[in-house]
């Protein structure tokens, strides 16, 4: 969303000749429409359960931007025969960047003062992306990255829509300028007269219409194929701008009023509010669904007349509505950091009356920052030359990036250094093994090493790059670790999802010490199971079936290790007789699917070691908070981040229950894992100065090495 130069229309709203582009009256209802859009977004962010589709307010802004900017560029094209790119961009910069850079600067400072250290690096990364207006692409990439599944929204995540708009402002005038250049070239070749308003309008409509249709088709397709990414990427949103652009080009200065105009104006308002109320996070969006609020926006822009009370435009033109519209850009910028910061300042921030006070505060702050910061800079004569505007913008962007980087770096450096080291005999799980030597292992009296922020960063740092296939990649991805092939005697295969990959540092060392090659056959978000493969089967199931058959047929693979997460979907019965008593053990289709590879490998005379599911921390009590974040917020009382064992057992845990099902099988081996972090009914967030988890379900990379010896002992019967 953004602000733009005012647009005017004829007082009567009656159509005027198509060649006329002058507008003689300001359209105050557009400011009211902005107010509606920003309030819908704000209410959605403060009370998402009560206005679950409030995100459509952003789409309203996109249509308004396309309408206003295209009308302005069309007027300039008719008047001068060209589009002055430098001046256009300079105007956009003077209007948009000062306030956005101020908010980013204040957010960077607020982040290190208010948020836990685990949020600093992620927020800094997105502040930089927001400053450079590529935030939407960063979020699109993060949306499909499994390692970021437990991450919270940052205080600048809302800048994704501003990034889309800025990319529109870069592309749009260039596209229209190229259209004018092509028209001029053809005119010179034909020695024709300069094109009139109608010719320019038709040319713009062809270009804009074609781009809009292509974007809408892609949006519908991509929303279905990759919904997480489709929400953020620019090509899926471009048609919304073109919808407003087409309205501006077709309407010219016309606006339809009278009874039908009023009715259609109210219909447009109903489409916006209806989608805001009835849509949810499960609604495929943007795609087809985005047509409802965007078409509603066009109806309000085109229809609604000036009739008192009965006209939607009359209500949107009231001074309270236009005032909120004047401040809407600032409200959008300021409200989201308040949403993110306030719960860390006080638990009372979740109360409805505190939220109301916060919204009032945001509106007041927005009015003041617009009046005394954004407007004076926008009108400053010293910035009127284009080169000065560009230089000032570059300087401001550099200042924000440098300030954010220095603030985070200085705060991380000032953090107290821990006396505990990873080589210590009392570090991590080793403290749990040696209570007589180490004393109480639970509180981490020697400090935390590494820090909560560093542990959080492990989610983005692969221990063995390329050793885990992405969710949707085709085929089987192999990764070889352990002993060198020339020195190895046999192979150990590892099968499962990211919870199998998690054990790789320890398994690599164990395989090397045992003189075995280690073959990693893991895939993110792909539970270890078998089943019938069809044309519509996922890449996960297809690769799993290929792995199961390949392992069963490979005589060099002597041992198979299987591990997975507690959190997974429901799977179909694999469709083959596994020789298990389903009634005795109460096995459903999911259980049989997960036991399918175990049964088939046992039948192939493989040694099968099944790891029990690790505890799922914070699931019942602090599901929105990762364990390192909890530790960062409670360093003076680390026990606040501990969990009860029963609360960490969140699903059926079929891998753990396999110990009972396959108890009689000689080649089956169960490897318990719960006791590696839990004792006497409590699961610990910190052991011997080591934070046990890097999120809520994956053990940290610094904790895993401390349990290598214990794992090797438990795996010994399965290694031949």
C-alpha positions, -999 to +999 in steps of 0.1 A: +000+000+000+011+036-005+000+071-010-003+089-043-011+122-059-048+131-058-071+124-087-101+145-096-133+140-115-161+160-129-186+172-103-216+156-119-200+122-126-214+122-161-193+108-190-173+133-209-158+130-244-132+103-246-103+126-255-106+147-224-082+139-196-084+169-173-099+163-139-115+193-122-123+179-088-105+160-061-119+125-054-121+124-016-138+090-016-104+074-027-090+086+007-119+070+024-113+038+004-077+039+017-090+043+052-112+012+048-084-008+034-059+000+061-084-005+089-093-039+076-056-048+076-051-034+111-081-052+126-070-084+109-035-081+124-048-073+159-077-098+159-070-123+132-097-147+144-124-120+141-116-107+107-098-137+091-097-123+056-085-088+065-054-093+044-075-083+013-070-047+023-036-049+007-052-059-026-075-028-024-044-007-021-028-024-052-059-016-073-059+020-061-022+024-069-027+010-104-057+034-109-040+066-097-005+060-111-018+050-146-041+080-146-012+103-138+011+087-164-016+088-191-022+124-185+015+131-188+018+110-220-011+129-236+003+163-226+040+157-234+041+126-256+065+109-231+069+096-196+097+113-177+111+084-157+135+103-136+110+128-124+084+101-118+107+080-097+119+111-078+083+119-068+077+084-057+109+084-036+101+117-019+066+105-010+074+069+001+110+065+013+113+091+042+086+075+063+095+039+054+131+045+062+122+061+095+100+031+105+128+007+095+153+027+115+131+027+146+123-009+142+160-019+140+166-001+173+134-015+189+144-050+179+176-051+199+159-033+228+127-054+230+130-087+212+150-117+223+184-122+207+170-151+187+150-126+166+178-101+159+195-117+129+163-127+112+148-092+116+181-076+104+180-098+073+145-086+065+152-050+074+179-050+047+155-067+023+128-042+031+152-013+026+161-026-008+124-034-015+129-071-022+112-083+010+084-101-009+110-124-026+127-132+007+094-142+022+085-163-009+118-182-005+113-186+033+077-198+029+088-231+013+119-236+033+112-263+059+139-251+083+119-219+087+086-235+096+089-226+133+101-190+128+079-161+139+070-132+117+095-103+120+086-067+128+091-057+092+073-086+074+045-062+063+070-045+040+064-073+015+035-054+000+055-022-002+082-041-021+056-053-046+044-017-051+079-004-055+086-030-081+054-020-098+066+017-098+098+007-114+083-015-141+051+004-149+065+037-163+092+019-182+066-003-198+044+027-208+075+047-219+085+018-242+049+017-256+052+055-264+086+050-280+073+022-302+044+044-312+067+073-320+090+051-341+060+038-361+047+074-365+081+086-379+083+057-404+048+065-416+052+103-414+020+104-394+007+130-370+014+128-333-010+103-316-040+117-298-054+108-264-076+080-278-047+064-297-025+065-266-053+052-245-059+022-269-022+014-270-019+015-232-050-006-229-035-033-252-003-035-233-019-032-198-046-057-207-022-083-221+000-080-190-030-082-167-044-114-184-010-131-183-005-122-147-040-134-137-036-167-155-002-172-138-017-162-104-045-188-107-020-215-117+007-206-092-017-202-063-028-238-069+007-251-075+027-232-049+004-213-026+030-203+000+051-186-026+023-173-048+011-151-020+043-129-021+057-130-056+052-100-078+039-118-110+009-131-091-001-096-080+006-075-111-029-081-125-044-063-095-025-031-105-036-036-141-072-039-130-070-004-115-050+008-146-077-004-170-103+013-149-084+046-151-079+043-189-115+032-197-132+057-174-110+087-181-126+114-160-160+096-160-177+083-130-212+067-129-237+080-105-275+080-100-294+050-087-274+023-104-241+040-096-251+041-059-262+004-060-229-008-076-209+013-052-225-004-023-220-037-040-183-030-043-181-021-006-199-054+002-175-074-019-145-059+000-160-063+035-175-097+027-142-112+015-125-096+046-150-114+068-154-148+051-120-154+037-095-173+059-058-183+058-070-214+041-085-195+012-064-200-019-050-166-024-045-145-046-057-165-076-095-164-084-103-154-048-086-120-052-110-110-079-137-104-053-121-075-033-103-061-064-135-060-085-152-045-055-126-018-054-130-010-091-168-007-086-163+019-059-138+038-081-162+037-110-197+039-094-214+053-064-223+089-072-224+118-048-259+113-033-261+121+003-264+091+026-275+067-001-242+069-020-212+049-008-190+077-020-207+102+004-197+081+034-162+075+022-158+112+016-166+122+052-137+140+070-130+112+095-126+087+066-105+110+045-083+119+075-076+082+081-069+078+044-044+107+046-026+088+073-031+053+059+004+049+046+019+057+080-007+036+098+002+006+077+039+012+084+037+017+122+010-008+132+028-040+125+060-033+146+035-025+174+017-058+169+051-076+172+067-056+200+038-052+224+035-088+237+072-087+247+066-055+266+036-066+285+014-097+287-016-074+290-011-065+253-033-094+244-063-078+261-088-062+238-088-028+256-050-026+254-052-034+217-077-006+212-054+018+230-025+006+208-045+013+177-054+048+189-017+053+196-007+041+161-032+065+145-019+095+166+017+085+158+008+082+121-009+116+120+021+133+137+048+115+115+028+124+084+024+160+093+058+167+108+081+143+090+068+129+057+051+160+044+079+185+050+105+162+034+082+156+004+078+193-001+114+203+006+127+224-022+162+213-017+152+178-028+134+189-060+163+182-084+160+145-093+197+138-086+194+151-051+164+130-044+182+099-056+213+108-036+192+114-004+174+081-009+206+061-013+221+078+018+190+070+038+190+034+028+227+030+036+221+046+070+193+022+079+213-009+068+244+003+087+225+013+118+207-021+119+239-041+114+258-021+140+230-023+165+227-061+162+265-067+162+272-045+192+244-061+212+256-096+203+292-087+212+282-072+246+265-105+256+282-122+285+306-150+274+300-184+287+326-204+306+311-237+294+328-252+263+317-280+240+348-300+249+340-299+286+333-332+303+302-317+318+288-301+286+255-311+272+243-347+276+276-356+293+265-335+323+235-358+326+257-389+325+281-377+352+260-361+380+286-369+406+313-350+388+292-323+372+266-316+398+232-303+387+233-304+349+201-286+343+206-249+348+238-243+328+256-225+356+286-219+333+265-199+309+251-208+275+274-219+247+265-212+220+241-184+226+204-187+219+208-166+188+236-188+175+215-219+181+186-204+162+209-197+132+216-235+130+183-238+113+199-221+083+232-239+085+234-273+070+259-296+087+262-316+056+250-296+026+233-316+000+226-346+023+189-340+025+166-338-005+141-310-007+104-319-003+094-318-039+126-327-057+123-356-081+141-389-076+163-403-049+191-381-036+221-399-021+248-386+003+278-407+014+295-401+047+313-423+073+344-443+064+362-440+031+350-464+005+384-481+002+385-487+040+348-495+046+334-529+053+297-526+046+271-498+046+247-482+070+217-465+054+197-437+071+161-433+060+136-406+071+128-369+072+147-340+087+146-358+121+167-385+105+191-359+090+193-344+125+213-374+138+238-373+109+267-356+128+267-384+154+260-412+128+288-400+106+313-403+135+298-437+145+300-451+110+336-439+107+346-455+139+328-487+130+345-488+095+312-484+077+300-462+049+270-441+058+244-436+031+219-408+038+186-412+021+166-384+038+141-359+026+126-328+043+090-331+055+088-366+042+078-391+068+094-426+065+067-448+052+057-470+022+026-474+002+011-479-032+025-454-058+002-439-084+004-411-110-008-386-084+015-398-056+038-372-040+076-372-047+080-382-011+061-415-015+077-422-049+112-417-036+104-437-004+092-467-024+123-465-046+145-463-015+128-492+002+133-515-028+168-504-035+179-509+001+162-543+003+180-555-029+215-541-020+237-567-003+262-541+008+237-524+030+237-544+062+220-520+086+191-495+081+184-466+105+149-451+104+138-419+121+110-394+118+090-366+134+060-370+157+042-345+134+031-360+101+000-366+080-024-395+079-013-422+054-031-448+035-027-485+042+002-497+020-020-524+005+001-554+013+001-580+041+028-572+066+021-602+088+012-579+117-017-583+141-035-550+135-063-557+160-039-566+189-018-535+185-046-512+173-028-504+140-044-480+116-034-472+080-008-446+091+009-472+114+009-499+087+024-474+062+052-465+086+058-502+095+058-512+058+096-505+052+105-521+085+087-553+076+101-554+041+137-548+053+134-574+080+122-599+054+153-590+033+175-600+063+186-564+071+194-551+106+168-524+112+173-498+139+143-475+146+149-443+165+121-432+189+106-398+182+123-370+201+101-350+225+082-321+209+089-290+231+065-261+238+037-278+219+011-275+247+023-244+264+042-220+241+036-233+206+044-199+190+077-197+207+108-217+198+128-232+227+159-210+220+137-180+221+123-191+254+158-195+267+168-160+255+138-145+274+144-165+305+182-167+310+177-160+347+153-189+351+159-215+325+136-240+342+107-219+328+115-234+294+114-270+306+085-292+296+067-321+311+073-354+293+036-361+288+031-327+271+059-335+246+042-367+234+019-350+210+009-377+185+006-415+182+044-419+180+042-450+158+080-454+156+083-456+194+054-481+195+071-502+169+093-516+198+063-535+210+050-545+175+084-560+163+096-571+197+099-607+186+120-599+154+157-608+159+170-582+135+148-554+149+165-529+172+147-500+190+168-469+199+152-448+226+158-411+225+135-395+250+158-401+279+186-381+261+168-348+271+143-360+297+146-374+332+120-380+360+091-366+339+108-334+328+124-325+295+151-300+297+158-269+276+194-266+288+218-294+298+253-286+309+253-252+292+240-265+259+206-255+246+191-289+237+169-278+207+175-255+177+137-250+173+110-270+190+116-305+176+151-307+162+180-312+186+207-286+183+239-292+164+260-285+195+240-310+216+241-339+192+278-346+194+275-349+232+252-380+228+274-397+201+289-422+226+255-431+240+240-436+205+269-458+195+263-480+224+226-483+217+233-490+180+260-516+186+237-546+183+224-534+149+259-530+134+275-562+120 
